[in-house]
Amino acid sequence: MGHDKLRKFAENETFGCLLQPSAAELLADGYFALRDHEVKGHWGGRFENPDAPLVLELGCGKGEYTVALAERVPDKNYVGVDIKGARLWKGAKYATGHAMGNVGFLRTRIEFITAFFAPGEVSEIWLTFSDPQVRSENSRLTSPIFLERYSKFLSPGGLVHLKTDSQFLYQYTLAVCRANGLPIVASSENLYAEADRFDPCLTGVQTFYESMFREQGYPIKYLCFKLSDAAAQEGSPESSASFVSPEDFDAEYWRSVEGYRTLFGRDTAETRRQKMKGN
Ligand SMILES: C[S@@+](CC[C@H](N)C(=O)[O-])C[C@H]1O[C@@H](n2cnc3c(N)ncnc32)[C@H](O)[C@@H]1O
């Protein structure tokens, strides 16, 4: 491991805003019976205002978006979640240096997320430039298996926001919403061309990948939906919903229109596959 990564990992241990539970701790009872972490149901205690609504960014990378939203909206608490410690270091360092009382970070796999948040504890979820996982539905962060996890802790009527460059992921998520009758609150296939229809926060703050994809000329898509109507869930905050896969989603077609992607000057694995097929 590189010296810089080791330095960041060591510094991560000193950040009070960063929670890094061990996988062994969570998996002590097996993968399908995750052991709850002690923070579950007690996130409020980690923030200046314990009663403020809690917002998650899943797959937050370096945490720029989590931090930027927290600065713009000080009356909400924000937690950025990612598995990569060297990336989280940047957000945690900034939040610590600026003594931000409404920001936290959690290093874990999103697959384990239900071990950390209690029913109704979260009011909004952001999915920002998640990998579209064009070959593996169950790895997609808007697939039924993940929505079921989120439904275990999202408050009734709580919002899921998706920001993406990927036509595949956007169309897939729309199809999931249709198949499950999930209320769509807002949508755009080109957020920046329609910026005046949306809260200025949506275009005023950008993630690292968002800036990169915008520079490459990809239109940014935005979708905001609910996992349930508040009224339908009232009185049953403990329950989680189950969701189905969209039968009408033509994965082959949407993969073919996705277009090539380069990340940090290199073709993605899917782009290499598509180019080989075309040759
Ligand atoms: C494409 S990057 C986007 C980062 C950031 N949201 C942005 O827009 O700049 C995806 C991030 O999600 C994280 N990630 C992907 N799958 C994950 C999982 N199952 N659990 C935790 N983190 C995950 C990766 O480590 C990576 O930092």
The ligand as a Gaussian input file, in Angstrom:
#p B3LYP/6-31G(d) Opt

LIG

0 1
 C      -18.376000       6.627000      -9.222000
 S      -17.917000       7.001000      -7.598000
 C      -18.903000       8.430000      -7.246000
 C      -18.345000       9.209000      -6.075000
 C      -19.130000      10.492000      -5.752000
 N      -20.487000      10.211000      -5.401000
 C      -19.069000      11.466000      -6.886000
 O      -20.099000      11.650000      -7.571000
 O      -18.009000      12.072000      -7.115000
 C      -18.773000       5.726000      -6.695000
 C      -18.378000       5.635000      -5.239000
 O      -19.222000       4.658000      -4.624000
 C      -18.435000       3.821000      -3.781000
 N      -19.122000       2.520000      -3.728000
 C      -19.511000       1.784000      -4.786000
 N      -20.130000       0.667000      -4.371000
 C      -20.126000       0.706000      -3.025000
 C      -20.634000      -0.157000      -2.009000
 N      -21.253000      -1.291000      -2.324000
 N      -20.465000       0.196000      -0.719000
 C      -19.832000       1.366000      -0.410000
 N      -19.337000       2.219000      -1.317000
 C      -19.492000       1.904000      -2.608000
 C      -17.071000       3.768000      -4.418000
 O      -16.069000       3.489000      -3.454000
 C      -16.950000       5.151000      -5.017000
 O      -16.301000       6.051000      -4.135000

